[in-house]
Amino acid sequence: MPYERIDERAAIANRVPSPESTGNRLAARFREMFGTDPHIFRAPGRVNLIGEHTDYNDGFVMPAAIGFYSWIAAGRREDRLLEAYSDRFDEKIVLSLDALEGPPRQHWSDFVRGVAATFEGAGHRLSGANLLIHGEVPLGAGLSSSASLEVAIALALMATQEIAVPRLEMAKLSQTAEHEYVGTRCGIMDQFIATFGASGNALLIDCRSLEYRLLPVPANLRLVVCNSMVKHEHASGEYNRRRDDCEIGVKLLAQRLPGIHALRDVDLANLEKHRDALPETIYRRCRHVVSENQRVLDAAKALESCDMDKFGGLMYASHASLRDDYEVSCRELDVLVELAAASPGVYGARMTGGGFGGCTVNLVQSDAAAGFEAHIAATYRQATGITPDIYVCEAAEGAETWPEGSFQE
């Protein structure tokens, strides 16, 4: 399959500057560009330990925030203009708050425009703002750079405008921005974890009720993210198509199972009983989602009882389901999982994110992480000719001001 290389090499874990360095540099650059002192905000990327493509089916997910952030230095203006500069793209844009409507433009400004428009649409009238945007989350890697940026922008606009919006509403408005102004019909998981992430913890999230609980990640484990460095060109369209497949499955199953509203409401026994109501491809899409929901719940029990062998086995089963039933993996991701499975100190591995490239997440004993990183780098390069980026992560804090600390409602 054709693909594009992902060249986001600057965000390797040991190259990311300290938060103090980043915050000070952004403040100085903002003063240079806009002539005033800024407030500074950040929101993290994420890795999903298990529960893929379940969030938009009202299901269960288990993400953790990671220490790669979208940073915003921001200051209020008294007019109705948003002036935003992205150092990642070395580009400045100016938007009028009175002219935000329109379809996705396939440009980074869609995130700024979309978040501002959804806040205005929800009745939160804004004045202008100056924004300096700095991104650490690798693009196209399945680590949720989009939601990280949306939530950071939302937090910056709220603070500079002195708008009191509960954190959950902030996450929902950020999701709406991605739907309507970026064009990806994502579930709520990415914006939710960017907002509510907690250092040292994964979150078990019920994407229907939006209730969650913290799941401490054992201190002797590392979340090692391996970037395949590829993103297959049809990924975005296929993501939306998988969502369509699930909606078709629900409509067909509802004719036999009155009262179901999403695949969350279907168990494996009923899916098998009514398999004849579904085309084969739709059945396999549904089987992934239904079985993945159960895997998430089983994984939460395993993590709470520190049964990491059980947790790892569920990760491998998740990857197989994503590869075979949901068909969102690719050769490069499969190679990374196979190499991880043969590495010492690894409990489990799976693709993470939307698929068709991007990253795998690996649960690795901390004392084996360095050896694992070297082994995967060498063997993946030998198998594919591609040098991967590898990020050794721990569960990080969610959206916050800097340096004051965690964002409060």
C-alpha positions as CSV (number, residue, x, y, z in Angstrom):
1,M,0.0,0.0,0.0
2,P,1.3,3.5,-0.7
3,Y,2.3,5.6,2.3
4,E,4.0,8.8,3.3
5,R,6.9,8.8,5.7
6,I,6.4,10.6,9.0
7,D,9.3,12.9,9.6
8,E,8.5,14.1,13.1
9,R,11.8,13.1,14.5
10,A,12.3,16.0,17.0
11,A,9.9,14.5,19.5
12,I,12.0,11.5,20.5
13,A,11.7,11.2,24.3
14,N,15.3,12.1,25.2
15,R,15.2,15.2,23.0
16,V,12.1,16.9,24.3
17,P,13.2,19.9,26.4
18,S,12.2,20.2,30.0
19,P,8.8,21.9,30.7
20,E,10.7,24.8,32.3
21,S,12.8,25.3,29.2
22,T,9.8,25.1,26.9
23,G,7.7,27.4,29.0
24,N,10.4,30.1,29.3
25,R,11.2,29.9,25.6
26,L,7.6,30.3,24.6
27,A,7.1,33.3,27.0
28,A,10.1,35.0,25.6
29,R,9.0,34.4,22.0
30,F,5.5,35.6,22.7
31,R,6.8,38.8,24.2
32,E,9.0,39.3,21.1
33,M,6.1,38.7,18.7
34,F,3.2,40.4,20.6
35,G,4.8,42.8,23.1
36,T,3.0,41.5,26.2
37,D,3.4,38.8,28.8
38,P,1.5,35.6,28.0
39,H,-0.4,33.0,30.0
40,I,0.8,29.5,29.1
41,F,-1.2,26.3,28.7
42,R,-0.6,22.7,27.6
43,A,-2.5,19.5,26.9
44,P,-1.0,16.1,26.3
45,G,-1.0,13.5,23.6
46,R,-2.1,10.0,24.6
47,V,-1.5,6.3,24.1
48,N,-4.4,3.9,24.3
49,L,-3.5,0.8,26.2
50,I,-6.5,-1.1,25.0
51,G,-10.0,-0.4,23.6
52,E,-9.5,0.7,20.0
53,H,-12.4,1.9,17.8
54,T,-14.8,1.4,20.8
55,D,-15.2,5.0,21.9
56,Y,-17.6,6.0,19.0
57,N,-19.6,2.9,19.7
58,D,-20.4,4.0,23.3
59,G,-17.9,1.5,24.6
60,F,-14.9,1.3,27.0
61,V,-11.4,2.5,26.5
62,M,-8.2,2.6,28.6
63,P,-5.9,5.5,27.5
64,A,-3.1,7.2,29.4
65,A,-1.8,10.7,28.8
66,I,1.9,10.9,27.8
67,G,4.5,13.6,28.3
68,F,4.3,15.1,24.9
69,Y,2.3,18.3,24.9
70,S,0.7,20.9,22.7
71,W,1.7,24.2,24.2
72,I,-0.1,27.5,23.8
73,A,1.2,30.9,24.9
74,A,-1.8,33.3,24.8
75,G,-2.9,36.8,25.5
76,R,-6.2,38.6,25.2
77,R,-7.0,41.2,22.5
78,E,-9.7,43.7,22.7
79,D,-10.9,43.3,19.1
80,R,-12.5,40.3,17.4
81,L,-9.4,38.8,15.8
82,L,-7.5,35.7,16.5
83,E,-3.8,36.0,15.5
84,A,-2.1,32.6,15.8
85,Y,1.4,31.5,14.9
86,S,2.5,27.8,14.7
87,D,6.2,27.3,15.1
88,R,5.7,23.7,13.8
89,F,4.6,25.1,10.4
90,D,6.4,28.5,10.7
91,E,3.2,30.2,9.7
92,K,0.9,33.0,11.1
93,I,-2.8,33.2,10.4
94,V,-5.4,35.9,11.3
95,L,-9.0,34.9,11.8
96,S,-12.1,37.1,12.4
97,L,-14.4,35.7,15.1
98,D,-17.2,37.0,12.9
99,A,-16.2,34.8,10.0
100,L,-15.4,31.3,11.3
101,E,-17.9,29.2,9.4
102,G,-17.0,26.9,6.6
103,P,-16.0,23.3,5.8
104,P,-12.6,21.8,6.7
105,R,-9.8,23.5,4.8
106,Q,-7.1,20.8,5.5
107,H,-4.9,23.4,7.2
108,W,-3.7,23.6,10.8
109,S,-5.8,26.8,11.3
110,D,-8.9,24.5,11.2
111,F,-8.1,23.6,14.8
112,V,-8.0,27.2,16.0
113,R,-11.1,28.2,13.9
114,G,-13.0,25.1,15.0
115,V,-12.5,25.5,18.7
116,A,-13.3,29.2,18.6
117,A,-16.4,28.5,16.5
118,T,-17.7,25.8,18.8
119,F,-17.3,28.0,21.8
120,E,-19.1,30.8,20.1
121,G,-21.8,28.4,18.9
122,A,-22.3,27.3,22.5
123,G,-23.0,30.8,23.6
124,H,-19.6,31.8,24.9
125,R,-18.8,35.1,23.1
126,L,-15.1,35.6,22.7
127,S,-12.9,38.6,22.2
128,G,-9.7,38.3,20.2
129,A,-6.5,36.6,21.3
130,N,-2.9,36.2,20.3
131,L,-1.8,32.6,20.3
132,L,1.7,31.1,19.9
133,I,1.4,27.4,19.3
134,H,4.2,24.8,19.9
135,G,3.7,21.1,19.3
136,E,5.6,18.2,20.8
137,V,3.2,15.4,19.9
138,P,4.4,13.7,16.7
139,L,2.0,14.2,13.8
140,G,0.3,11.3,12.1
141,A,1.6,8.8,14.7
142,G,-1.8,8.0,16.3
143,L,-0.8,9.8,19.5
144,S,-3.7,12.3,19.3
145,S,-1.9,15.4,18.3
146,S,-5.2,16.8,17.1
147,A,-7.1,16.4,20.4
148,S,-4.0,17.7,22.3
149,L,-4.0,20.8,20.2
150,E,-7.8,21.3,20.4
151,V,-7.9,21.0,24.2
152,A,-4.9,23.3,24.6
153,I,-6.5,25.9,22.4
154,A,-9.8,25.6,24.3
155,L,-8.0,26.0,27.7
156,A,-6.2,29.1,26.4
157,L,-9.3,30.7,25.0
158,M,-11.3,30.0,28.2
159,A,-8.6,31.5,30.4
160,T,-7.9,34.6,28.3
161,Q,-11.6,35.3,28.1
162,E,-12.3,34.4,31.7
163,I,-15.0,31.9,30.6
164,A,-16.0,29.4,33.2
165,V,-16.6,26.1,31.4
166,P,-16.5,22.7,33.2
167,R,-13.8,20.4,32.0
168,L,-16.2,17.9,30.5
169,E,-17.9,20.6,28.4
170,M,-14.4,21.7,27.2
171,A,-13.7,18.2,26.1
172,K,-17.0,17.9,24.3
173,L,-16.6,21.2,22.5
174,S,-13.1,20.2,21.4
175,Q,-14.6,17.0,20.0
176,T,-17.3,19.0,18.1
177,A,-14.5,21.1,16.6
178,E,-12.8,18.0,15.2
179,H,-16.1,16.7,13.8
180,E,-17.2,19.9,12.1
181,Y,-14.1,21.8,11.3
182,V,-11.4,19.2,10.9
183,G,-13.6,16.5,9.4
184,T,-12.8,13.5,11.5
185,R,-15.8,11.8,13.2
186,C,-13.8,10.8,16.3
187,G,-15.1,9.5,19.6
188,I,-14.7,11.4,22.8
189,M,-11.6,9.4,24.1
190,D,-8.8,11.6,22.8
191,Q,-10.2,14.9,24.1
192,F,-11.3,13.3,27.3
193,I,-7.9,11.9,28.2
194,A,-6.2,15.2,27.1
195,T,-8.4,16.9,29.6
196,F,-8.6,14.4,32.5
197,G,-5.3,12.6,32.3
198,A,-3.6,11.9,35.7
199,S,0.1,11.3,36.3
200,G,0.9,7.7,37.0
201,N,-2.5,6.4,35.9
202,A,-4.4,5.1,33.0
203,L,-8.1,5.9,32.8
204,L,-10.9,3.4,32.3
205,I,-13.5,5.5,30.5
206,D,-17.1,4.5,29.9
207,C,-17.7,6.5,26.6
208,R,-21.5,6.4,27.1
209,S,-21.8,7.7,30.6
210,L,-18.4,9.5,30.5
211,E,-17.7,8.1,34.0
212,Y,-14.2,7.1,34.6
213,R,-11.9,5.7,37.2
214,L,-8.1,5.8,37.7
215,L,-6.1,2.7,37.2
216,P,-2.5,3.1,38.6
217,V,0.2,1.9,36.3
218,P,2.8,-0.1,38.2
219,A,5.9,1.9,38.8
220,N,8.2,-0.9,37.4
221,L,6.5,-0.7,34.0
222,R,7.1,1.6,31.0
223,L,4.7,2.4,28.2
224,V,7.0,2.2,25.2
225,V,5.6,3.7,22.0
226,C,7.1,2.6,18.7
227,N,6.5,4.8,15.7
228,S,6.3,2.9,12.5
229,M,7.1,6.2,10.7
230,V,4.5,5.5,8.0
231,K,0.9,6.7,7.5
232,H,-1.0,5.1,4.7
233,E,-2.7,7.6,2.5
234,H,-6.3,6.4,2.8
235,A,-6.3,6.4,6.7
236,S,-8.7,9.2,7.3
237,G,-11.4,8.0,4.8
238,E,-11.1,4.5,6.1
239,Y,-11.6,5.6,9.7
240,N,-14.9,7.3,8.8
241,R,-15.8,4.2,6.8
242,R,-15.3,1.9,9.8
243,R,-17.7,4.1,11.8
244,D,-20.2,3.8,9.0
245,D,-19.8,0.0,9.1
246,C,-20.6,0.0,12.8
247,E,-23.7,2.1,12.4
248,I,-24.9,-0.2,9.6
249,G,-24.4,-3.2,12.0
250,V,-26.4,-1.5,14.7
251,K,-29.3,-0.8,12.4
252,L,-29.4,-4.4,11.2
253,L,-29.1,-5.9,14.6
254,A,-31.7,-3.6,16.0
255,Q,-34.3,-5.4,13.8
256,R,-33.6,-8.5,15.8
257,L,-32.6,-6.9,19.1
258,P,-35.0,-4.0,19.8
259,G,-33.7,-1.4,22.2
260,I,-30.0,-1.5,21.2
261,H,-28.6,1.9,20.4
262,A,-24.9,1.1,19.8
263,L,-22.6,-1.9,19.7
264,R,-22.0,-1.3,23.4
265,D,-25.4,-2.9,23.9
266,V,-24.5,-6.2,22.1
267,D,-22.7,-9.1,23.7
268,L,-20.8,-11.9,21.8
269,A,-23.6,-14.4,22.4
270,N,-26.2,-12.3,20.7
271,L,-23.9,-11.2,17.9
272,E,-23.3,-14.9,17.1
273,K,-26.9,-15.7,17.4
274,H,-27.9,-13.1,14.8
275,R,-24.8,-13.3,12.6
276,D,-27.0,-14.2,9.6
277,A,-28.5,-10.7,9.7
278,L,-25.2,-9.2,8.9
279,P,-23.0,-9.1,5.7
280,E,-19.7,-10.8,6.5
281,T,-17.6,-7.6,6.6
282,I,-20.1,-5.9,8.8
283,Y,-20.2,-8.9,11.1
284,R,-16.4,-8.8,11.5
285,R,-16.4,-5.1,12.2
286,C,-19.0,-5.7,14.9
287,R,-17.2,-8.7,16.3
288,H,-14.1,-6.6,16.9
289,V,-15.9,-3.9,18.7
290,V,-18.0,-6.3,20.9
291,S,-15.0,-8.4,21.8
292,E,-12.8,-5.4,22.4
293,N,-15.2,-3.9,24.9
294,Q,-14.9,-7.1,26.9
295,R,-11.2,-7.1,26.6
296,V,-11.0,-3.6,28.1
297,L,-13.1,-4.7,31.1
298,D,-10.9,-7.8,31.6
299,A,-7.8,-5.7,31.2
300,A,-8.9,-3.3,34.0
301,K,-9.3,-6.3,36.3
302,A,-5.9,-7.6,35.4
303,L,-4.3,-4.2,36.0
304,E,-5.9,-3.8,39.3
305,S,-4.7,-7.2,40.4
306,C,-1.2,-6.6,38.8
307,D,-1.6,-9.6,36.5
308,M,0.5,-8.2,33.8
309,D,0.7,-11.5,31.9
310,K,-3.1,-11.5,31.5
311,F,-3.0,-7.8,30.5
312,G,-0.4,-8.5,27.9
313,G,-2.3,-11.4,26.4
314,L,-5.3,-9.2,26.0
315,M,-3.2,-6.6,24.2
316,Y,-2.0,-9.2,21.7
317,A,-5.6,-10.4,21.2
318,S,-6.7,-6.8,20.6
319,H,-4.1,-6.4,17.9
320,A,-5.1,-9.6,16.2
321,S,-8.7,-8.4,16.2
322,L,-7.8,-5.0,14.8
323,R,-5.7,-6.8,12.1
324,D,-8.1,-9.5,11.0
325,D,-11.7,-8.3,11.9
326,Y,-11.4,-4.5,11.7
327,E,-8.6,-4.5,9.1
328,V,-6.9,-1.3,10.3
329,S,-3.4,-2.6,10.8
330,C,-0.7,-2.7,8.2
331,R,2.5,-4.7,7.5
332,E,4.7,-2.2,9.5
333,L,2.5,-2.3,12.6
334,D,2.3,-6.1,12.4
335,V,6.1,-6.4,12.2
336,L,6.5,-4.1,15.2
337,V,4.1,-6.3,17.3
338,E,5.8,-9.5,16.2
339,L,9.3,-8.2,17.1
340,A,8.0,-7.0,20.5
341,A,6.5,-10.4,21.2
342,A,10.0,-12.0,20.8
343,S,11.7,-9.4,23.1
344,P,12.5,-10.1,26.7
345,G,10.7,-8.1,29.4
346,V,7.7,-7.4,27.2
347,Y,4.2,-8.2,28.6
348,G,2.2,-7.2,25.5
349,A,2.1,-5.1,22.4
350,R,-0.6,-3.8,20.0
351,M,-1.3,-1.1,17.5
352,T,-2.7,2.0,19.0
353,G,-4.7,4.8,17.4
354,G,-6.8,4.8,14.2
355,G,-4.5,2.5,12.3
356,F,-3.0,2.2,8.8
357,G,0.3,3.2,10.3
358,G,1.3,5.2,13.3
359,C,2.4,3.5,16.5
360,T,2.3,0.4,18.6
361,V,2.2,0.5,22.4
362,N,4.3,-1.9,24.4
363,L,4.1,-2.8,28.0
364,V,7.7,-3.3,29.1
365,Q,9.5,-3.9,32.4
366,S,11.3,-0.7,33.2
367,D,14.7,-2.5,33.5
368,A,14.2,-4.0,30.1
369,A,13.1,-0.8,28.3
370,A,16.6,0.3,27.1
371,G,17.4,-3.1,25.6
372,F,13.9,-3.3,24.1
373,E,14.4,0.1,22.4
374,A,17.7,-0.9,20.9
375,H,16.4,-4.3,19.8
376,I,13.3,-2.9,18.1
377,A,15.2,-0.1,16.4
378,A,17.7,-2.6,14.9
379,T,15.3,-5.4,13.9
380,Y,12.6,-3.1,12.5
381,R,15.1,-1.3,10.4
382,Q,16.4,-4.6,9.1
383,A,12.9,-5.9,8.3
384,T,11.5,-2.7,6.7
385,G,14.4,-0.4,5.9
386,I,12.8,2.2,8.1
387,T,14.3,3.6,11.3
388,P,11.5,3.9,14.0
389,D,11.1,6.6,16.6
390,I,10.8,5.0,20.0
391,Y,9.3,6.9,23.0
392,V,9.7,5.5,26.5
393,C,6.8,7.0,28.4
394,E,5.1,7.2,31.7
395,A,1.5,8.2,32.3
396,A,1.3,12.0,32.5
397,E,-0.9,14.8,33.7
398,G,-3.8,16.2,31.6
399,A,-4.6,19.8,30.5
400,E,-3.0,22.4,32.8
401,T,-1.8,25.9,33.0
402,W,1.9,26.4,33.3
403,P,3.5,26.8,35.7
404,E,0.6,27.2,38.1
405,G,-0.4,23.5,37.9
406,S,-3.4,21.4,37.0
407,F,-6.3,23.2,35.4
408,Q,-9.3,23.5,37.6
409,E,-12.9,24.1,36.7
